Amino acid sequence: MGMGDKISNKAEELKGKVKEAAGKAMDDPELEVEGHADQVKGNLKQTAEKIKDASKS
């Protein structure tokens, strides 16, 4: 995976943070959970990317 994937993963994490904050602000637990899930997915993808990078070294 390249730099574009890394940026995409970080964007997914940030999108999740925004969704979670919006869910809290609007008292929408469903949106809050969805935002948290997006953050987790982004973090997992970033971690996988770091592991791949480390294994190439």
mmJSON file of the N, C-alpha and C atoms, coordinates in Angstrom:
{"data_MODEL":{"atom_site":{
"group_PDB":["ATOM","ATOM","ATOM","ATOM","ATOM","ATOM","ATOM","ATOM","ATOM","ATOM","ATOM","ATOM","ATOM","ATOM","ATOM","ATOM","ATOM","ATOM","ATOM","ATOM","ATOM","ATOM","ATOM","ATOM","ATOM","ATOM","ATOM","ATOM","ATOM","ATOM","ATOM","ATOM","ATOM","ATOM","ATOM","ATOM","ATOM","ATOM","ATOM","ATOM","ATOM","ATOM","ATOM","ATOM","ATOM","ATOM","ATOM","ATOM","ATOM","ATOM","ATOM","ATOM","ATOM","ATOM","ATOM","ATOM","ATOM","ATOM","ATOM","ATOM","ATOM","ATOM","ATOM","ATOM","ATOM","ATOM","ATOM","ATOM","ATOM","ATOM","ATOM","ATOM","ATOM","ATOM","ATOM","ATOM","ATOM","ATOM","ATOM","ATOM","ATOM","ATOM","ATOM","ATOM","ATOM","ATOM","ATOM","ATOM","ATOM","ATOM","ATOM","ATOM","ATOM","ATOM","ATOM","ATOM","ATOM","ATOM","ATOM","ATOM","ATOM","ATOM","ATOM","ATOM","ATOM","ATOM","ATOM","ATOM","ATOM","ATOM","ATOM","ATOM","ATOM","ATOM","ATOM","ATOM","ATOM","ATOM","ATOM","ATOM","ATOM","ATOM","ATOM","ATOM","ATOM","ATOM","ATOM","ATOM","ATOM","ATOM","ATOM","ATOM","ATOM","ATOM","ATOM","ATOM","ATOM","ATOM","ATOM","ATOM","ATOM","ATOM","ATOM","ATOM","ATOM","ATOM","ATOM","ATOM","ATOM","ATOM","ATOM","ATOM","ATOM","ATOM","ATOM","ATOM","ATOM","ATOM","ATOM","ATOM","ATOM","ATOM","ATOM","ATOM","ATOM","ATOM","ATOM","ATOM","ATOM","ATOM","ATOM"],
"id":[1,2,3,4,5,6,7,8,9,10,11,12,13,14,15,16,17,18,19,20,21,22,23,24,25,26,27,28,29,30,31,32,33,34,35,36,37,38,39,40,41,42,43,44,45,46,47,48,49,50,51,52,53,54,55,56,57,58,59,60,61,62,63,64,65,66,67,68,69,70,71,72,73,74,75,76,77,78,79,80,81,82,83,84,85,86,87,88,89,90,91,92,93,94,95,96,97,98,99,100,101,102,103,104,105,106,107,108,109,110,111,112,113,114,115,116,117,118,119,120,121,122,123,124,125,126,127,128,129,130,131,132,133,134,135,136,137,138,139,140,141,142,143,144,145,146,147,148,149,150,151,152,153,154,155,156,157,158,159,160,161,162,163,164,165,166,167,168,169,170,171],
"type_symbol":["N","C","C","N","C","C","N","C","C","N","C","C","N","C","C","N","C","C","N","C","C","N","C","C","N","C","C","N","C","C","N","C","C","N","C","C","N","C","C","N","C","C","N","C","C","N","C","C","N","C","C","N","C","C","N","C","C","N","C","C","N","C","C","N","C","C","N","C","C","N","C","C","N","C","C","N","C","C","N","C","C","N","C","C","N","C","C","N","C","C","N","C","C","N","C","C","N","C","C","N","C","C","N","C","C","N","C","C","N","C","C","N","C","C","N","C","C","N","C","C","N","C","C","N","C","C","N","C","C","N","C","C","N","C","C","N","C","C","N","C","C","N","C","C","N","C","C","N","C","C","N","C","C","N","C","C","N","C","C","N","C","C","N","C","C","N","C","C","N","C","C"],
"label_atom_id":["N","CA","C","N","CA","C","N","CA","C","N","CA","C","N","CA","C","N","CA","C","N","CA","C","N","CA","C","N","CA","C","N","CA","C","N","CA","C","N","CA","C","N","CA","C","N","CA","C","N","CA","C","N","CA","C","N","CA","C","N","CA","C","N","CA","C","N","CA","C","N","CA","C","N","CA","C","N","CA","C","N","CA","C","N","CA","C","N","CA","C","N","CA","C","N","CA","C","N","CA","C","N","CA","C","N","CA","C","N","CA","C","N","CA","C","N","CA","C","N","CA","C","N","CA","C","N","CA","C","N","CA","C","N","CA","C","N","CA","C","N","CA","C","N","CA","C","N","CA","C","N","CA","C","N","CA","C","N","CA","C","N","CA","C","N","CA","C","N","CA","C","N","CA","C","N","CA","C","N","CA","C","N","CA","C","N","CA","C","N","CA","C","N","CA","C","N","CA","C"],
"label_alt_id":[null,null,null,null,null,null,null,null,null,null,null,null,null,null,null,null,null,null,null,null,null,null,null,null,null,null,null,null,null,null,null,null,null,null,null,null,null,null,null,null,null,null,null,null,null,null,null,null,null,null,null,null,null,null,null,null,null,null,null,null,null,null,null,null,null,null,null,null,null,null,null,null,null,null,null,null,null,null,null,null,null,null,null,null,null,null,null,null,null,null,null,null,null,null,null,null,null,null,null,null,null,null,null,null,null,null,null,null,null,null,null,null,null,null,null,null,null,null,null,null,null,null,null,null,null,null,null,null,null,null,null,null,null,null,null,null,null,null,null,null,null,null,null,null,null,null,null,null,null,null,null,null,null,null,null,null,null,null,null,null,null,null,null,null,null,null,null,null,null,null,null],
"label_comp_id":["MET","MET","MET","GLY","GLY","GLY","MET","MET","MET","GLY","GLY","GLY","ASP","ASP","ASP","LYS","LYS","LYS","ILE","ILE","ILE","SER","SER","SER","ASN","ASN","ASN","LYS","LYS","LYS","ALA","ALA","ALA","GLU","GLU","GLU","GLU","GLU","GLU","LEU","LEU","LEU","LYS","LYS","LYS","GLY","GLY","GLY","LYS","LYS","LYS","VAL","VAL","VAL","LYS","LYS","LYS","GLU","GLU","GLU","ALA","ALA","ALA","ALA","ALA","ALA","GLY","GLY","GLY","LYS","LYS","LYS","ALA","ALA","ALA","MET","MET","MET","ASP","ASP","ASP","ASP","ASP","ASP","PRO","PRO","PRO","GLU","GLU","GLU","LEU","LEU","LEU","GLU","GLU","GLU","VAL","VAL","VAL","GLU","GLU","GLU","GLY","GLY","GLY","HIS","HIS","HIS","ALA","ALA","ALA","ASP","ASP","ASP","GLN","GLN","GLN","VAL","VAL","VAL","LYS","LYS","LYS","GLY","GLY","GLY","ASN","ASN","ASN","LEU","LEU","LEU","LYS","LYS","LYS","GLN","GLN","GLN","THR","THR","THR","ALA","ALA","ALA","GLU","GLU","GLU","LYS","LYS","LYS","ILE","ILE","ILE","LYS","LYS","LYS","ASP","ASP","ASP","ALA","ALA","ALA","SER","SER","SER","LYS","LYS","LYS","SER","SER","SER"],
"label_asym_id":["A","A","A","A","A","A","A","A","A","A","A","A","A","A","A","A","A","A","A","A","A","A","A","A","A","A","A","A","A","A","A","A","A","A","A","A","A","A","A","A","A","A","A","A","A","A","A","A","A","A","A","A","A","A","A","A","A","A","A","A","A","A","A","A","A","A","A","A","A","A","A","A","A","A","A","A","A","A","A","A","A","A","A","A","A","A","A","A","A","A","A","A","A","A","A","A","A","A","A","A","A","A","A","A","A","A","A","A","A","A","A","A","A","A","A","A","A","A","A","A","A","A","A","A","A","A","A","A","A","A","A","A","A","A","A","A","A","A","A","A","A","A","A","A","A","A","A","A","A","A","A","A","A","A","A","A","A","A","A","A","A","A","A","A","A","A","A","A","A","A","A"],
"label_entity_id":["1","1","1","1","1","1","1","1","1","1","1","1","1","1","1","1","1","1","1","1","1","1","1","1","1","1","1","1","1","1","1","1","1","1","1","1","1","1","1","1","1","1","1","1","1","1","1","1","1","1","1","1","1","1","1","1","1","1","1","1","1","1","1","1","1","1","1","1","1","1","1","1","1","1","1","1","1","1","1","1","1","1","1","1","1","1","1","1","1","1","1","1","1","1","1","1","1","1","1","1","1","1","1","1","1","1","1","1","1","1","1","1","1","1","1","1","1","1","1","1","1","1","1","1","1","1","1","1","1","1","1","1","1","1","1","1","1","1","1","1","1","1","1","1","1","1","1","1","1","1","1","1","1","1","1","1","1","1","1","1","1","1","1","1","1","1","1","1","1","1","1"],
"label_seq_id":[1,1,1,2,2,2,3,3,3,4,4,4,5,5,5,6,6,6,7,7,7,8,8,8,9,9,9,10,10,10,11,11,11,12,12,12,13,13,13,14,14,14,15,15,15,16,16,16,17,17,17,18,18,18,19,19,19,20,20,20,21,21,21,22,22,22,23,23,23,24,24,24,25,25,25,26,26,26,27,27,27,28,28,28,29,29,29,30,30,30,31,31,31,32,32,32,33,33,33,34,34,34,35,35,35,36,36,36,37,37,37,38,38,38,39,39,39,40,40,40,41,41,41,42,42,42,43,43,43,44,44,44,45,45,45,46,46,46,47,47,47,48,48,48,49,49,49,50,50,50,51,51,51,52,52,52,53,53,53,54,54,54,55,55,55,56,56,56,57,57,57],
"pdbx_PDB_ins_code":[null,null,null,null,null,null,null,null,null,null,null,null,null,null,null,null,null,null,null,null,null,null,null,null,null,null,null,null,null,null,null,null,null,null,null,null,null,null,null,null,null,null,null,null,null,null,null,null,null,null,null,null,null,null,null,null,null,null,null,null,null,null,null,null,null,null,null,null,null,null,null,null,null,null,null,null,null,null,null,null,null,null,null,null,null,null,null,null,null,null,null,null,null,null,null,null,null,null,null,null,null,null,null,null,null,null,null,null,null,null,null,null,null,null,null,null,null,null,null,null,null,null,null,null,null,null,null,null,null,null,null,null,null,null,null,null,null,null,null,null,null,null,null,null,null,null,null,null,null,null,null,null,null,null,null,null,null,null,null,null,null,null,null,null,null,null,null,null,null,null,null],
"Cartn_x":[0.843,0.0,0.882,0.393,1.195,0.724,1.268,0.958,-0.526,-1.126,-2.554,-3.412,-3.044,-3.781,-3.621,-2.425,-2.183,-3.037,-3.116,-3.921,-5.394,-5.826,-7.217,-7.576,-6.675,-6.92,-7.025,-6.151,-6.186,-7.465,-7.868,-9.106,-10.312,-10.307,-11.408,-11.459,-10.296,-10.237,-10.774,-10.352,-10.801,-12.298,-12.791,-14.227,-15.002,-14.454,-15.093,-15.142,-14.071,-14.046,-15.123,-15.278,-16.294,-17.691,-17.922,-19.229,-19.533,-18.535,-18.738,-19.078,-18.342,-18.608,-19.995,-20.376,-21.698,-22.785,-22.553,-23.51,-23.699,-22.59,-22.675,-23.425,-23.092,-23.7,-25.196,-25.593,-27.001,-27.752,-27.082,-27.665,-28.194,-27.324,-27.657,-26.68,-27.053,-26.132,-25.745,-26.654,-26.355,-25.212,-25.274,-24.224,-22.912,-23.014,-21.83,-21.122,-21.891,-21.318,-20.723,-21.423,-20.923,-19.587,-19.491,-18.241,-17.119,-17.438,-16.421,-15.959,-16.89,-16.544,-15.625,-15.902,-15.042,-13.632,-13.533,-12.221,-11.458,-12.138,-11.501,-11.016,-11.854,-11.45,-10.212,-10.225,-9.072,-7.819,-7.946,-6.794,-6.259,-7.159,-6.723,-5.984,-6.497,-5.84,-4.466,-4.362,-3.071,-2.081,-2.558,-1.696,-1.203,-2.093,-1.699,-0.654,-0.835,0.119,1.499,1.508,2.785,3.474,2.701,3.269,3.874,3.163,3.687,4.981,4.988,6.194,7.362,7.09,8.156,8.68,7.815,8.248,9.081,8.949,9.722,11.158,11.373,12.701,13.652],
"Cartn_y":[-1.184,0.0,1.239,2.241,3.43,4.578,5.729,6.936,7.279,7.037,7.316,6.522,5.255,4.426,4.946,5.384,5.921,7.168,8.013,9.229,8.861,7.908,7.46,6.886,6.11,5.526,6.613,7.592,8.692,9.511,9.703,10.446,9.715,8.383,7.597,7.762,7.764,7.963,9.351,10.371,11.73,11.901,11.265,11.304,10.69,9.63,8.982,9.886,10.633,11.558,12.629,13.115,14.143,13.564,12.361,11.717,11.494,11.024,10.762,12.056,13.116,14.406,14.927,14.763,15.209,14.401,13.117,12.268,12.697,13.042,13.525,14.852,15.75,17.089,17.03,16.102,16.009,14.958,14.406,13.356,12.213,11.771,10.692,9.536,8.597,7.51,6.644,6.515,5.708,6.329,7.626,8.331,8.297,8.416,8.368,7.019,5.939,4.59,4.387,4.883,4.768,5.5,6.667,7.419,6.687,6.092,5.329,4.135,3.471,2.328,2.765,3.914,4.422,4.681,5.204,5.455,4.155,3.151,1.856,1.259,1.318,0.783,1.51,2.83,3.605,3.261,3.116,2.764,1.376,0.42,-0.938,-0.954,-0.217,-0.154,0.498,1.538,2.198,1.25,0.49,-0.466,-1.532,-2.038,-3.037,-2.458,-1.218,-0.552,-0.453,-0.114,-0.002,-1.362,-2.411,-3.753,-4.158,-3.868,-4.171,-3.404,-2.13,-1.322,-1.882,-2.296,-2.829,-4.149,-4.967,-6.272,-6.134,-5.009,-4.779,-4.374,-3.879,-3.386,-4.498],
"Cartn_z":[0.0,0.0,0.0,-0.663,-0.796,0.064,-0.249,0.508,0.412,-0.727,-0.904,0.063,0.285,1.232,2.652,2.975,4.317,4.556,3.55,3.662,3.788,2.998,3.04,4.413,4.987,6.307,7.38,7.311,8.27,8.089,6.843,6.57,7.145,7.047,7.606,9.122,9.75,11.198,11.576,10.855,11.144,10.89,9.826,9.531,10.694,11.254,12.397,13.609,13.827,14.959,14.804,13.572,13.304,13.526,13.009,13.188,14.663,15.401,16.825,17.557,17.267,17.907,17.531,16.267,15.83,16.535,16.69,17.393,18.834,19.481,20.866,20.922,20.001,19.995,19.71,18.849,18.463,19.278,20.276,21.111,20.242,19.31,18.378,18.62,19.5,19.836,18.637,17.67,16.493,15.681,15.471,14.735,15.521,16.825,17.679,17.551,17.581,17.456,16.065,15.053,13.683,13.54,14.145,14.114,14.815,15.943,16.674,15.841,15.18,14.327,13.185,12.581,11.514,12.03,13.236,13.824,14.019,14.526,14.772,13.451,12.402,11.095,10.571,10.68,10.221,10.994,12.303,13.131,12.799,12.586,12.238,10.911,9.949,8.646,8.763,9.589,9.79,10.454,11.432,12.119,11.147,10.312,9.316,8.368,7.997,7.106,7.773,9.053,9.782,9.875,10.086,10.176,8.823,7.734,6.415,6.143,6.522,6.32,7.122,8.348,9.209,8.674,8.095,7.586,6.322,5.619,4.401,4.716,5.928,6.306,6.614],
"occupancy":[1.0,1.0,1.0,1.0,1.0,1.0,1.0,1.0,1.0,1.0,1.0,1.0,1.0,1.0,1.0,1.0,1.0,1.0,1.0,1.0,1.0,1.0,1.0,1.0,1.0,1.0,1.0,1.0,1.0,1.0,1.0,1.0,1.0,1.0,1.0,1.0,1.0,1.0,1.0,1.0,1.0,1.0,1.0,1.0,1.0,1.0,1.0,1.0,1.0,1.0,1.0,1.0,1.0,1.0,1.0,1.0,1.0,1.0,1.0,1.0,1.0,1.0,1.0,1.0,1.0,1.0,1.0,1.0,1.0,1.0,1.0,1.0,1.0,1.0,1.0,1.0,1.0,1.0,1.0,1.0,1.0,1.0,1.0,1.0,1.0,1.0,1.0,1.0,1.0,1.0,1.0,1.0,1.0,1.0,1.0,1.0,1.0,1.0,1.0,1.0,1.0,1.0,1.0,1.0,1.0,1.0,1.0,1.0,1.0,1.0,1.0,1.0,1.0,1.0,1.0,1.0,1.0,1.0,1.0,1.0,1.0,1.0,1.0,1.0,1.0,1.0,1.0,1.0,1.0,1.0,1.0,1.0,1.0,1.0,1.0,1.0,1.0,1.0,1.0,1.0,1.0,1.0,1.0,1.0,1.0,1.0,1.0,1.0,1.0,1.0,1.0,1.0,1.0,1.0,1.0,1.0,1.0,1.0,1.0,1.0,1.0,1.0,1.0,1.0,1.0,1.0,1.0,1.0,1.0,1.0,1.0],
"B_iso_or_equiv":[0.0,0.0,0.0,0.0,0.0,0.0,0.0,0.0,0.0,0.0,0.0,0.0,0.0,0.0,0.0,0.0,0.0,0.0,0.0,0.0,0.0,0.0,0.0,0.0,0.0,0.0,0.0,0.0,0.0,0.0,0.0,0.0,0.0,0.0,0.0,0.0,0.0,0.0,0.0,0.0,0.0,0.0,0.0,0.0,0.0,0.0,0.0,0.0,0.0,0.0,0.0,0.0,0.0,0.0,0.0,0.0,0.0,0.0,0.0,0.0,0.0,0.0,0.0,0.0,0.0,0.0,0.0,0.0,0.0,0.0,0.0,0.0,0.0,0.0,0.0,0.0,0.0,0.0,0.0,0.0,0.0,0.0,0.0,0.0,0.0,0.0,0.0,0.0,0.0,0.0,0.0,0.0,0.0,0.0,0.0,0.0,0.0,0.0,0.0,0.0,0.0,0.0,0.0,0.0,0.0,0.0,0.0,0.0,0.0,0.0,0.0,0.0,0.0,0.0,0.0,0.0,0.0,0.0,0.0,0.0,0.0,0.0,0.0,0.0,0.0,0.0,0.0,0.0,0.0,0.0,0.0,0.0,0.0,0.0,0.0,0.0,0.0,0.0,0.0,0.0,0.0,0.0,0.0,0.0,0.0,0.0,0.0,0.0,0.0,0.0,0.0,0.0,0.0,0.0,0.0,0.0,0.0,0.0,0.0,0.0,0.0,0.0,0.0,0.0,0.0,0.0,0.0,0.0,0.0,0.0,0.0],
"pdbx_formal_charge":[null,null,null,null,null,null,null,null,null,null,null,null,null,null,null,null,null,null,null,null,null,null,null,null,null,null,null,null,null,null,null,null,null,null,null,null,null,null,null,null,null,null,null,null,null,null,null,null,null,null,null,null,null,null,null,null,null,null,null,null,null,null,null,null,null,null,null,null,null,null,null,null,null,null,null,null,null,null,null,null,null,null,null,null,null,null,null,null,null,null,null,null,null,null,null,null,null,null,null,null,null,null,null,null,null,null,null,null,null,null,null,null,null,null,null,null,null,null,null,null,null,null,null,null,null,null,null,null,null,null,null,null,null,null,null,null,null,null,null,null,null,null,null,null,null,null,null,null,null,null,null,null,null,null,null,null,null,null,null,null,null,null,null,null,null,null,null,null,null,null,null],
"auth_seq_id":[1,1,1,2,2,2,3,3,3,4,4,4,5,5,5,6,6,6,7,7,7,8,8,8,9,9,9,10,10,10,11,11,11,12,12,12,13,13,13,14,14,14,15,15,15,16,16,16,17,17,17,18,18,18,19,19,19,20,20,20,21,21,21,22,22,22,23,23,23,24,24,24,25,25,25,26,26,26,27,27,27,28,28,28,29,29,29,30,30,30,31,31,31,32,32,32,33,33,33,34,34,34,35,35,35,36,36,36,37,37,37,38,38,38,39,39,39,40,40,40,41,41,41,42,42,42,43,43,43,44,44,44,45,45,45,46,46,46,47,47,47,48,48,48,49,49,49,50,50,50,51,51,51,52,52,52,53,53,53,54,54,54,55,55,55,56,56,56,57,57,57],
"auth_comp_id":["MET","MET","MET","GLY","GLY","GLY","MET","MET","MET","GLY","GLY","GLY","ASP","ASP","ASP","LYS","LYS","LYS","ILE","ILE","ILE","SER","SER","SER","ASN","ASN","ASN","LYS","LYS","LYS","ALA","ALA","ALA","GLU","GLU","GLU","GLU","GLU","GLU","LEU","LEU","LEU","LYS","LYS","LYS","GLY","GLY","GLY","LYS","LYS","LYS","VAL","VAL","VAL","LYS","LYS","LYS","GLU","GLU","GLU","ALA","ALA","ALA","ALA","ALA","ALA","GLY","GLY","GLY","LYS","LYS","LYS","ALA","ALA","ALA","MET","MET","MET","ASP","ASP","ASP","ASP","ASP","ASP","PRO","PRO","PRO","GLU","GLU","GLU","LEU","LEU","LEU","GLU","GLU","GLU","VAL","VAL","VAL","GLU","GLU","GLU","GLY","GLY","GLY","HIS","HIS","HIS","ALA","ALA","ALA","ASP","ASP","ASP","GLN","GLN","GLN","VAL","VAL","VAL","LYS","LYS","LYS","GLY","GLY","GLY","ASN","ASN","ASN","LEU","LEU","LEU","LYS","LYS","LYS","GLN","GLN","GLN","THR","THR","THR","ALA","ALA","ALA","GLU","GLU","GLU","LYS","LYS","LYS","ILE","ILE","ILE","LYS","LYS","LYS","ASP","ASP","ASP","ALA","ALA","ALA","SER","SER","SER","LYS","LYS","LYS","SER","SER","SER"],
"auth_asym_id":["A","A","A","A","A","A","A","A","A","A","A","A","A","A","A","A","A","A","A","A","A","A","A","A","A","A","A","A","A","A","A","A","A","A","A","A","A","A","A","A","A","A","A","A","A","A","A","A","A","A","A","A","A","A","A","A","A","A","A","A","A","A","A","A","A","A","A","A","A","A","A","A","A","A","A","A","A","A","A","A","A","A","A","A","A","A","A","A","A","A","A","A","A","A","A","A","A","A","A","A","A","A","A","A","A","A","A","A","A","A","A","A","A","A","A","A","A","A","A","A","A","A","A","A","A","A","A","A","A","A","A","A","A","A","A","A","A","A","A","A","A","A","A","A","A","A","A","A","A","A","A","A","A","A","A","A","A","A","A","A","A","A","A","A","A","A","A","A","A","A","A"],
"auth_atom_id":["N","CA","C","N","CA","C","N","CA","C","N","CA","C","N","CA","C","N","CA","C","N","CA","C","N","CA","C","N","CA","C","N","CA","C","N","CA","C","N","CA","C","N","CA","C","N","CA","C","N","CA","C","N","CA","C","N","CA","C","N","CA","C","N","CA","C","N","CA","C","N","CA","C","N","CA","C","N","CA","C","N","CA","C","N","CA","C","N","CA","C","N","CA","C","N","CA","C","N","CA","C","N","CA","C","N","CA","C","N","CA","C","N","CA","C","N","CA","C","N","CA","C","N","CA","C","N","CA","C","N","CA","C","N","CA","C","N","CA","C","N","CA","C","N","CA","C","N","CA","C","N","CA","C","N","CA","C","N","CA","C","N","CA","C","N","CA","C","N","CA","C","N","CA","C","N","CA","C","N","CA","C","N","CA","C","N","CA","C","N","CA","C","N","CA","C","N","CA","C"],
"pdbx_PDB_model_num":[1,1,1,1,1,1,1,1,1,1,1,1,1,1,1,1,1,1,1,1,1,1,1,1,1,1,1,1,1,1,1,1,1,1,1,1,1,1,1,1,1,1,1,1,1,1,1,1,1,1,1,1,1,1,1,1,1,1,1,1,1,1,1,1,1,1,1,1,1,1,1,1,1,1,1,1,1,1,1,1,1,1,1,1,1,1,1,1,1,1,1,1,1,1,1,1,1,1,1,1,1,1,1,1,1,1,1,1,1,1,1,1,1,1,1,1,1,1,1,1,1,1,1,1,1,1,1,1,1,1,1,1,1,1,1,1,1,1,1,1,1,1,1,1,1,1,1,1,1,1,1,1,1,1,1,1,1,1,1,1,1,1,1,1,1,1,1,1,1,1,1]
}}}
